[in-house]
Amino acid sequence: MSSDPHEIQTVEYATPLRRPPAKTFAAAMILVGGLALIVLGGCFLIGILITIQHVGSAGGVQQLPLTNGEMVFIVVLAVLALAASAGAVWLLLLGTRALLAVTRS
């Protein structure tokens, strides 16, 4: 015991865990980025759907054959949607691993 009655003593089992907030915030933002990529991939897929359906300004659906330019556009959108989905899966796995590493420390 110390002689000073106003001295604060720490108890080992009662001290809070010290998690670095910067690592937690970074991992959470990686997860948010993964979710944003899912939304972006969905936007590309909506673009494919609109291109295929030929929706006019009045909302009517006109079944016209697709031109070569539209086919190339659909392929580009599909590749972008696939890339966004793959990036989202990668970011979600990375963010989840980072959050689990923070909770284990």
Protein Blocks (a to p, Z undefined) as FASTA:
>chain_A
ZZblkbccddfklpccdddfklmmmmmmmmmmmmmmmmmmmmmmmmmmmmmnopafkopa
cdddddfklmmmmmmmmmmmmmmmmmmmmmmmmmmmmmmmmmmZZ
